[in-house]
Amino acid sequence: MKEFIGLESFIVFYRVFGGCTSCVFRKLHDRGFICGKNHLFCFVSDQNLCDLRGCCWSPQDDTSVPWCYFSSNHGYQTGGQLQSTPQVLLNRLSAPSLFGNDIDTVLLTGEYQTQNRFHFKITDPKNKRFEVPHEHVVPFTGSAASDLKYRVDVENNPFSIRVTRVSNGKVLFNTSIGPLVYADQFLQLSTKLPSSNVYGVGEHVHKQFQHDVNWKTWPMFSRDSAPSGNMDNLYGVQTFFLCLEDTSGASFGVFLMNSNAMEFALQPAPAVTYRTIGGILDFYVFLGDTPEQVVQEYVKLVGMPALPSYWALGFQLSRYDYGSLDEVKAVVERNVAVDLPFDVQYTDIDYMEARKDFTYDQEKFAELPKFRNYLQGYNKKYVLILDPAISTEPLKNGSDYPAYQRGESSKVWINGSDGAPLVGEVWPGKTVFPDFTSPTCTNWWVSECQTFYREVPYDGLWIDMNEVASFVHGSSKGCEQNELNYPPYTPQILDRVLYSKTLCMDAVQNWGKQYDVHNLFGYSMTLSTQEAIKAIFPGKRSFLLSRSTFAGSGKYAGHWLGDNAATWDQLKWAIPGMLEFGLFGIPYVRNEYALQKYDFCKSNFIPVGVHKCVVLKLKSLIGYFQPQDPAYFGADSILVKTSKHYLNIRYTLLPYLYTLFYKAHTQGDTVARPVLHEFYSDEATWSVDRQFLWGPGLLISPVLDQVGFTGTKLSVRKQKMPLYLPADKMGLHLRGGYVYPTQQPATNTVESRKNPMGLIIALDDNNEATGELFWDDGESAPELKFGETLAIQCNYFIVSQNTLQMNVINNNYSDPNNLKFQEIKILGLQQELMTVTVLQGNAVQVSSHNITYNPTDKFAVISGLQLDLGKSYSLTWTLGTRDTEKFDCYPSAGASKELCEQRGCIWEDTSSSNVPYCFYGSDNSYSVSGVQYTASGLVANLTYTNTMARAFGRSTSPISTLRLEVIYHSNDMLQFKIYDYANKRYEVPVPLNLPSTPTSTIEQRLYDVTVQTKPFGIQVRRRSTGTVLWDSQLPTFTFSDMFIQISTRLASQYVYGFGETEHATYRQDLNWHTWGMFTRDQPPGYKLNSYGFQPFYMGLEEDGNAHGVLLLNSNGMDVTFQPTPALTYRTIGGILDFYMVLGPTPESVVQEYTALIGRPVLPPYWALGFQLCRYGYADDKEVAQLVEEMKAARIPYDVQYTDIDYMERQLDFTLSPEFAGLPDLVNKIREEGMRFIIILDPAISGNETDYPAFDRGVQDDVFIKWPNSNEIIYGKVWPDYPNVTVNNSLDWDTQVELYRAYTAFPDFFRNSTAEWWAREIMEVYDNPRDPSLSLKFDGIWIVSVKNYSIFDLFCSRAAQRSQVHMLRRNLFISFIFI
């Protein structure tokens, strides 16, 4: 049966794809992917040619998939079993040739060089082929490594090689996906990869850091071409790529040591293919447990990165065509005048005479020999540019050009195929090109650099145009037609001609033909220039920057990414470029930013450049001649302010950055680091390239689309969240768990290195952190002669258990500035830093330091320290809680130490008035997960995590899972809501005026919202000022069935609102005051909750801005103010549903609040007049007499009221006999222009035998009833029993018991109640039974409920209705007519 299935599969594939049997088997071997993601291109797009090449033809509906692909007949087979010898011969299978001159027998050599590095190369055993003469990558002379982390297997027929990770059996490198092709001018090898996470290979503009494996082919051939969005080959050649295997972090890298023109092709198998047109196949495979380890393994092979001079990390200015030295000086002086931190001034080729190397313009740059001394007066450095091309023309005065003449005498030029120096054309005109692969040429170049240095001193060199570039194709004579200039296969390079804008490929150098060594020109020029630097600056590092690079260039030089037009796209694309050169072992990367004419763009490009690159080269989009330095735009320009802000941050962090470069130099670490290198376990980071890290800790999030350091802890984990940043700002985040060495900034590194040092300690979740500081003189060369000791200092910092250990491990350097650590910032402290003790050894040191603590942002600053750099110390500290930071954990009566500690809280006796004895610790027991950000808000889950035993009752046990929703309703209003999503809870059914969909935009919002995780909290910050308006990251948060509590820090002491209670002052007193809010018939009195319920406050910020906060909750609650300043809400039901409006003025806060809840009623004009009312009018005659007396006295007077005394026995909708004349009185005063208002109470007597209001209410079912019952709830209010005579001499409670009738209470939430209530009122106005009793009132005064002795019973049985009690009374108040 199995054989039948196999045959059936064969037939199906044969029918689908057609072709020969080998094609079918190839399909089956490659798992028969019809989509073709495993096909390898056979280099023709015609079926006849495909057949002639012995390949397989299969048209697809996707033109990116090869239609012609290799069959299994192509390739090689081993000449025998692989024995212990590391070599084996491979014989070519019989198959048509692709490009001719195939080599029938090749030699495979394999070397187990280290535990993590495997090397194999395939060579022609009969004929010597070109191999790259590299300084570091040399023949291996050691013995084979043991305990390998990889296993190598070779398949015989067809030949393939497979590298497997031993630890998990994962195949990393597998060439069986395609055939080995080895011809004289076409070599190809493909490998299947374990994942699509491929990074590296260059130099190109990669629009994303993670490669797109969907049939992309990248050419590699060094070329003078400005970066663009095309898939062009650019300045250098880097053949190394890294592959992240999975979330374990396990990674591997592949490096092909080959300098010929080539292609790197990716396909979705996933697989990659190297195609080169010369040399040999010389592969290295590196294994690492993390991506960072793979990079370390790679740079150990090709050369550790250079350690830059300290000054080279400062900001740098350059521009093409300054025009004159006077203009250069003007640039320096105006930027110095605005105190812009910068260290280096460049000059481009415009300083030269006619753009000739080793000359200067005697007119426009006449004072150039003195320029370095001039810059030294400002503590700046001078870097000048050199191009490789040397003019053949004489100087302007007709004399010989010395550099050319000396080179000509020494025969240092690259020769053409005719043996004469090859002549091209570059900036100076007709030029020849130094052969930097020749030792003679190197000596000449060193001598010329030295000679020019003696005439025009400089501090460093910038070498350009070294691809090598020429403005004519090949040479001034053109190029010979031969297989070097026109090979049988040309990779997909720019222009598809090898000698386009460079030299002929048959040109001759010491290392070989240009065909083989073209890609090494920049590398060889770097080696020669480094020799010049060593000669000019003995024992110093100096500075070297090269445009063209090759593997290993980073040992001596940095790299700049070339010219760009400063578009937003190029700003984005520069990040993958910078990260890739970190992989290549060239961490010192400069990106050139040409500032645009709009301040918006300029102000953004500067901060990105400050942290993304080492130097900012400025030029203009609208011409090379317009000044573009920051100060040119004005001392008060946004550009200058932004530049200074971020450059001061950069200079503050230079000790951290310098330490990263030291680790790159000694260990091979990356400096600008991809996020995935640190967070590989999170798949979302694998494609992140709009953010990057400095080392392991500083996350940089620039603004990359057109649209300060606070110490605030950002608790978002493993989430993609929108981060609003204005055009002149960028996101800088410090990762917890690291110590960052700092130094007070200055306007240059000479001065900044004299300033006090500091540390920023960012604690992790375990309150721990580690860090390092490397320090030396910043310029001495790290190379040592025999017997010398490196003058360096290494400091290690460890923070654990409230102790900082400052350990000096290597102390061979003593800084002449007697530097001291004077300030330490500790971020992420949940409690206040109370005391700090400094020890050296075991001896306590006298220290007059100061401590400040920011409770909102949770950081402390220890200033005034005097800790000598180079000495070991330990600092221990204690944490505590100030009285103002104590939040009451036992607000009810009867608190004791035992009961307090049962709640997991802290008991501390205090003599301070009102300070709670029992207070919370630092955590609120809820954790945050599943945060999801959208353009209109966020949602998150809250989980109760406290395992401590707590004395909770059934109704106060915390709810285990909650939901948080934040909605950005408008630019000035947001909502945040916390509720139990598993069980429906009561929510206030009052409609608010909210937009149907949020209308806010990320650019215009007045606020930013963050969710903090430990402890849980919500923080709302005013974007324009940074003021924190709401910060509930406090330990009080509790959410149970009948007890909900949340606290927030307040923006200031100026708080207004909350009610209804009698406040002694308009502004709230925050000195430990609690205000109850529960509607009650209570005459005004201090701290007595009264008639209404208003859970709204307005906060005035210190700068005069204002905001308002509404808690939409109608349950009984109280609010406690404390002098933190802070506010605690406690409510006994419902949910937390907050609305915040941001003003920004107090008046606009009120406007926004009333827009939300409903605008105030517009009263009739007459209601603004004087009004009279009194309880206790005896009869209508007394009211009539009052009206007449007011008229006689000519007192302005518009409205007359009557209280419940006009009713019969205080029954709503009735008229007392003593007020039988009231209807006529009302008609009379209305005719005279006055108005009349009656009172109504909601309580309806149930003790009447013929009372329509009650009878119809029962019939219409309008009264509140007991839960799950048809029984009406009764209380006692004003109505009296019928047929009783009230004895007013009795005490009040006795009167209530003897004379007050039982009353029912309308449920105004029912539509039937509203209809019933309206009908009863209408019958007062138009009495249908006796029209003469109609009261033509003009308004109604409704008064709240008052329940007397039976109220206790009422409450006990109606507890479940308490949630609507507040709202009902508020609803009544809304009918009041004043």
ABEGO torsion letter per residue (X at the ends): XAAAAAAAAAAAAAAAAEEBAAAAAAAAAAGGBAAGAABBBAGBABAAAAAAAGBBBBBBABAABBABBBBAABEBBBAEBBBABABBBBBBBBBBBAAEGBBABBBBBBBBABAABBBBBBBBAABBBBBBBBAABBBBABBBBBGBABBBBBBAOBBBBBBBBAAAGBBABBAAABBBBBBAABBBBBBBBABABBBEEOBBBBABABBBABGBBBBBBBBBBBBBABBBBBABBBABBBBBABAAGBBBBBBBBBABBBBBBBBAOBBBBBBBABEBBBBBBBBBABAAAAAAAAAAAAEBBBBBBAAAABBBBBBBGAGBAAAAAAAAAAAAAAGBBBABBBBBAAABBGGBBGBBBAAAAAAAAAAAAAAAAAGBBBBBBBBABBBABBBAAGBBBAAAAAAAAAGABBBBAAGBBBBBBBAAEBBBBBBAABAAAAAAAAAAAAAAAAABBBABBBBBGAOBBBABBGBAAEBBBBAAABBABBBBBBGGBAABGBBBAABBBAAEBAAAAAAAAAAAAAAAAAAAAAAABBGBAEBBBBABBBBGAAAABBBBAEBBAGBAAAAAAAAAAAAAAAAAGBABBBBBBBBBABAAAAAAAAAAAAAABABBBBBBAAEAABBABAAAAEAABAAAAAAAAAAAAAAAAAAAAAAAAAAAAAAGBBABBBAAAAAAABAAAAABAABBBBEAABBBBBBABBXXBAGBBBABBGBBBBBBBBAABBBBBBBBGBBBBBBBBBABAAAAAABBBBBBBBBBAAGBBBBBBBBBAGABBABBBBGBBBBBBBBBBBBBGGBBBBBBABBABBBAAGBBBABBBBBGBABBBABBBBBBEABBBBBBBBBBBBAAAGBBBBBGBBBBBGBBBBBBBBBBBBAAABBBABABBGBBAAAAAAAGBBBBBBABBGBBABBBBABAGBBBBGBBBBAAEBBBBBBBABABBBBBBAAABBBABBBBBBBBABAABBBBBBBBAABBBBBBABBBBBBABBABBAAABABBBBBBAOBBBBBBBBAAAGBBABBABBAABBBBAABBBBBBBBABABBBEEOBBBBABABBBABGBBBBBBBBBBBBBBGBBBABBBBBBBBBBAAGBBBBBBBBBABBBBBBBBAOBBBBBBBAEEBBBBBBBAOABAAAAAAAAAAAAEBBBBBBAAAABBBBBBBGBABAAAAAAAAAAAAAAGBBBABBBBBAAABBGGBBGBBBAAAAAAAAAAAAAAAAGBBBBBBBBABBBAABABBAAAAAAAAAGABBBBBGBABBBBBBBABBBBGBBBBAABBAAAAAAAABBBBBBBBAABAAAAAAAAAAAAAAABBAABAAABBBBABBBBBBBBBBAAAAAAAAAAAAAAAAAAAAAAAAAAABBX
